[in-house]
Amino acid sequence: MFLIGFKVQDPSSTQQKTYVAVATSTGYCHTASQGTGRPTYRRANAIGDSGTTNATELAKAPWRALQSKWNEKTNHKSYSNILIQPIVIDDSGLSEEDSKDARKTIEYFEVESKNPTGGHVRADEPRKLGQMFVKGQLSQAAQTPVVAPRAQAVDQRDPMIKGEPEYYRPNGQIYRPRDLGGHHDVALLKHLRTAGIPVRLYGLPGTGKSALAEAAFGRDLITINGHGDMTVSHFVGSYLPQNDGTFKWADGPLTRAMKEGRPLFVDEITRIPSEVLAVLYSVLDGRGTLSLDDKPDAPVVQAKPGFYALCGYNPEGIGVRQLDDALVSRFAVPVEVTTDLDAAKALGVPAKFIRLAENLRTKDAEDRKAGGAGVWVPQMRELLLASTVAKTAGVMFAASVIAGQCPRPEDVPTVTEVASKVFGASVKALALGGQV
């Protein structure tokens, strides 16, 4: 058996789809595909029902079918990022009957990297294989029996989605992209927006959740700041009083984002009452619709292309709620955001403040390991502020600012003790003294 195929990222799915063509010793060929669900397959005689056993014709047919599928995908305007991986498999490990079944073939393909009779063969240049399809070179290659190499260590990572080396937030601050599952975080968020796959960013305050959203979408981003007193009208809009005593409808941020095809960031989403967040269900479940109950004469709002939703929250904050399962499944991609001290250093945070954060991280880990609640650690927001303050009022003043930012009174002695050792002088939270 000779099997070859390619992978393609479906823009409407989070999964790659795999297309393969198979030639077997029985004279049958298969074309098969597998994405997120059960594999689909077609098995047919290589040249119809003529019953030929011409080896050359039998070998060519699968590659013609695969070339047709390749052309279909590469000519589709939505498939901008074609991922190709050629595969050859030795048939010595499969029975003749199994070879006739395309589902068995796909099963074998999925586990073949662990099978001693199979192995991946990857093109050094992904587009090169595409050119081979177009030129028909694979048809020629298929006429020659191929035995796969023995299994070996192979880099099976997805091609990296890359972006710019740095981005600017609307406030002018620089954001340097970070790794996210093997991709640049900002570039990946842009791709997920195109695919319509919502993201939820979670992490401690000040780690950079809002910064990532702003770096990805800039001034196009609409932000909702969640709190416990929010109502549905804070999302969809309401009638507002006018100077002449009348009332006029004003769209809320969710309605505007849908109508204008813009990204919406729901910050501190776990502080918002669950009954209010239910307004997002129909927006994020594939329907992309919103009914304005307070404006019954208005048509149902349909999200325009470009609309995208992502949320952020602190899972350990005071007064937060559990995000219900319905929203967890809709904000399908969970991403933990932590402070990158290397990024802080690159952004100009002085070395002593970096060391302070590192030492407090160690204290935090030790305390949690011993069963404690942990120790407060300054995050990116506090470190960037300290850097700015240090330029204005000096390093020691900035160190006192960080000590005063500790939100947990029980941790202040530890923070000031560690800070004093790092800065080589007594560090205390700021307080007014006597006249000077």
Solvent accessible surface area in square Angstrom, and as a share of the most:
residue,aa,sasa,rsa
1,M,25,0.11
2,F,23,0.10
3,L,0,0.00
4,I,9,0.05
5,G,0,0.00
6,F,0,0.00
7,K,53,0.23
8,V,1,0.00
9,Q,55,0.24
10,D,11,0.06
11,P,39,0.24
12,S,95,0.61
13,S,23,0.15
14,T,78,0.45
15,Q,90,0.40
16,Q,43,0.19
17,K,63,0.27
18,T,14,0.08
19,Y,19,0.07
20,V,2,0.01
21,A,0,0.00
22,V,0,0.00
23,A,18,0.14
24,T,14,0.08
25,S,91,0.59
26,T,38,0.22
27,G,10,0.10
28,Y,74,0.28
29,C,13,0.08
30,H,0,0.00
31,T,29,0.17
32,A,7,0.05
33,S,24,0.15
34,Q,38,0.17
35,G,25,0.24
36,T,96,0.56
37,G,50,0.48
38,R,185,0.68
39,P,24,0.15
40,T,89,0.52
41,Y,97,0.37
42,R,153,0.56
43,R,111,0.40
44,A,46,0.36
45,N,37,0.19
46,A,13,0.10
47,I,70,0.35
48,G,38,0.36
49,D,148,0.77
50,S,83,0.53
51,G,50,0.48
52,T,37,0.21
53,T,118,0.69
54,N,76,0.39
55,A,77,0.60
56,T,56,0.33
57,E,53,0.24
58,L,29,0.14
59,A,14,0.11
60,K,48,0.20
61,A,13,0.10
62,P,0,0.00
63,W,3,0.01
64,R,125,0.46
65,A,29,0.22
66,L,4,0.02
67,Q,44,0.20
68,S,69,0.45
69,K,60,0.26
70,W,9,0.03
71,N,52,0.26
72,E,92,0.41
73,K,19,0.08
74,T,46,0.27
75,N,122,0.63
76,H,88,0.39
77,K,190,0.80
78,S,51,0.33
79,Y,28,0.11
80,S,91,0.59
81,N,57,0.29
82,I,9,0.04
83,L,18,0.09
84,I,9,0.05
85,Q,8,0.03
86,P,15,0.09
87,I,0,0.00
88,V,19,0.11
89,I,0,0.00
90,D,27,0.14
91,D,48,0.25
92,S,83,0.54
93,G,48,0.46
94,L,23,0.11
95,S,58,0.37
96,E,106,0.48
97,E,118,0.53
98,D,47,0.24
99,S,5,0.04
100,K,56,0.24
101,D,61,0.31
102,A,0,0.00
103,R,86,0.31
104,K,72,0.30
105,T,1,0.01
106,I,5,0.03
107,E,97,0.43
108,Y,16,0.06
109,F,15,0.06
110,E,99,0.44
111,V,82,0.47
112,E,0,0.00
113,S,43,0.28
114,K,179,0.76
115,N,39,0.20
116,P,93,0.59
117,T,29,0.17
118,G,0,0.00
119,G,4,0.04
120,H,19,0.08
121,V,64,0.37
122,R,85,0.31
123,A,31,0.24
124,D,143,0.74
125,E,108,0.48
126,P,61,0.39
127,R,130,0.48
128,K,111,0.47
129,L,6,0.03
130,G,4,0.04
131,Q,100,0.45
132,M,56,0.25
133,F,3,0.01
134,V,94,0.54
135,K,138,0.59
136,G,23,0.22
137,Q,83,0.37
138,L,13,0.06
139,S,20,0.13
140,Q,122,0.54
141,A,44,0.34
142,A,9,0.07
143,Q,64,0.28
144,T,85,0.49
145,P,123,0.77
146,V,51,0.29
147,V,114,0.66
148,A,10,0.08
149,P,52,0.33
150,R,170,0.62
151,A,47,0.37
152,Q,119,0.53
153,A,110,0.86
154,V,49,0.28
155,D,79,0.41
156,Q,96,0.43
157,R,183,0.67
158,D,81,0.42
159,P,54,0.34
160,M,89,0.40
161,I,27,0.14
162,K,144,0.61
163,G,32,0.31
164,E,102,0.46
165,P,106,0.67
166,E,58,0.26
167,Y,29,0.11
168,Y,134,0.51
169,R,45,0.16
170,P,44,0.28
171,N,97,0.50
172,G,47,0.45
173,Q,76,0.34
174,I,57,0.29
175,Y,24,0.09
176,R,80,0.29
177,P,30,0.19
178,R,62,0.23
179,D,105,0.54
180,L,34,0.17
181,G,71,0.69
182,G,34,0.32
183,H,25,0.11
184,H,45,0.20
185,D,6,0.03
186,V,0,0.00
187,A,6,0.05
188,L,26,0.13
189,L,0,0.00
190,K,85,0.36
191,H,81,0.36
192,L,22,0.11
193,R,55,0.20
194,T,118,0.68
195,A,28,0.22
196,G,49,0.47
197,I,17,0.09
198,P,18,0.11
199,V,0,0.00
200,R,33,0.12
201,L,0,0.00
202,Y,61,0.23
203,G,6,0.06
204,L,70,0.35
205,P,67,0.42
206,G,5,0.05
207,T,5,0.03
208,G,16,0.15
209,K,15,0.06
210,S,33,0.21
211,A,12,0.10
212,L,6,0.03
213,A,0,0.00
214,E,40,0.18
215,A,7,0.06
216,A,2,0.02
217,F,15,0.06
218,G,21,0.20
219,R,190,0.69
220,D,53,0.28
221,L,21,0.10
222,I,10,0.05
223,T,59,0.34
224,I,8,0.04
225,N,105,0.54
226,G,9,0.08
227,H,77,0.34
228,G,38,0.37
229,D,122,0.63
230,M,9,0.04
231,T,67,0.39
232,V,63,0.36
233,S,37,0.24
234,H,82,0.36
235,F,0,0.00
236,V,5,0.03
237,G,4,0.03
238,S,35,0.23
239,Y,96,0.36
240,L,87,0.43
241,P,97,0.61
242,Q,70,0.31
243,N,169,0.87
244,D,109,0.57
245,G,58,0.55
246,T,74,0.43
247,F,130,0.54
248,K,133,0.56
249,W,31,0.11
250,A,39,0.30
251,D,45,0.23
252,G,7,0.06
253,P,29,0.18
254,L,0,0.00
255,T,0,0.00
256,R,89,0.33
257,A,0,0.00
258,M,0,0.00
259,K,80,0.34
260,E,89,0.40
261,G,9,0.09
262,R,55,0.20
263,P,0,0.00
264,L,0,0.00
265,F,2,0.01
266,V,0,0.00
267,D,22,0.11
268,E,43,0.19
269,I,0,0.00
270,T,8,0.05
271,R,68,0.25
272,I,1,0.01
273,P,15,0.09
274,S,47,0.31
275,E,132,0.59
276,V,9,0.05
277,L,6,0.03
278,A,41,0.32
279,V,23,0.13
280,L,1,0.00
281,Y,61,0.23
282,S,25,0.16
283,V,8,0.05
284,L,23,0.11
285,D,58,0.30
286,G,75,0.72
287,R,140,0.51
288,G,12,0.11
289,T,31,0.18
290,L,3,0.02
291,S,64,0.41
292,L,11,0.05
293,D,119,0.62
294,D,87,0.45
295,K,49,0.21
296,P,120,0.75
297,D,120,0.62
298,A,23,0.18
299,P,113,0.71
300,V,88,0.51
301,V,10,0.06
302,Q,107,0.48
303,A,25,0.19
304,K,116,0.49
305,P,134,0.84
306,G,33,0.32
307,F,27,0.11
308,Y,5,0.02
309,A,2,0.02
310,L,0,0.00
311,C,0,0.00
312,G,0,0.00
313,Y,21,0.08
314,N,9,0.05
315,P,70,0.44
316,E,108,0.48
317,G,15,0.14
318,I,162,0.82
319,G,57,0.55
320,V,42,0.24
321,R,99,0.36
322,Q,163,0.72
323,L,14,0.07
324,D,45,0.23
325,D,121,0.63
326,A,33,0.26
327,L,0,0.00
328,V,50,0.29
329,S,77,0.50
330,R,49,0.18
331,F,0,0.00
332,A,55,0.42
333,V,40,0.23
334,P,71,0.45
335,V,14,0.08
336,E,108,0.48
337,V,10,0.06
338,T,63,0.37
339,T,6,0.04
340,D,38,0.20
341,L,18,0.09
342,D,110,0.57
343,A,11,0.09
344,A,0,0.00
345,K,128,0.54
346,A,56,0.43
347,L,50,0.25
348,G,44,0.42
349,V,5,0.03
350,P,45,0.28
351,A,63,0.49
352,K,81,0.34
353,F,0,0.00
354,I,16,0.08
355,R,108,0.39
356,L,0,0.00
357,A,0,0.00
358,E,82,0.37
359,N,57,0.29
360,L,0,0.00
361,R,94,0.34
362,T,75,0.44
363,K,83,0.35
364,D,25,0.13
365,A,60,0.47
366,E,104,0.47
367,D,50,0.26
368,R,111,0.40
369,K,186,0.79
370,A,92,0.71
371,G,70,0.67
372,G,37,0.36
373,A,81,0.63
374,G,6,0.06
375,V,17,0.10
376,W,31,0.11
377,V,15,0.09
378,P,1,0.01
379,Q,16,0.07
380,M,24,0.11
381,R,144,0.53
382,E,23,0.10
383,L,0,0.00
384,L,37,0.19
385,L,74,0.37
386,A,1,0.00
387,S,9,0.06
388,T,83,0.48
389,V,26,0.15
390,A,15,0.12
391,K,169,0.72
392,T,118,0.69
393,A,53,0.41
394,G,31,0.30
395,V,64,0.37
396,M,75,0.34
397,F,89,0.37
398,A,0,0.00
399,A,0,0.00
400,S,15,0.10
401,V,26,0.15
402,I,1,0.00
403,A,0,0.00
404,G,47,0.46
405,Q,64,0.28
406,C,12,0.07
407,P,93,0.59
408,R,71,0.26
409,P,108,0.68
410,E,123,0.55
411,D,10,0.05
412,V,44,0.25
413,P,89,0.56
414,T,35,0.21
415,V,0,0.00
416,T,21,0.12
417,E,90,0.40
418,V,8,0.04
419,A,1,0.01
420,S,31,0.20
421,K,152,0.64
422,V,12,0.07
423,F,13,0.05
424,G,69,0.67
425,A,47,0.37
426,S,85,0.55
427,V,3,0.02
428,K,146,0.62
429,A,47,0.36
430,L,93,0.46
431,A,95,0.73
432,L,187,0.93
433,G,73,0.70
434,G,67,0.64
435,Q,189,0.84
436,V,194,1.11
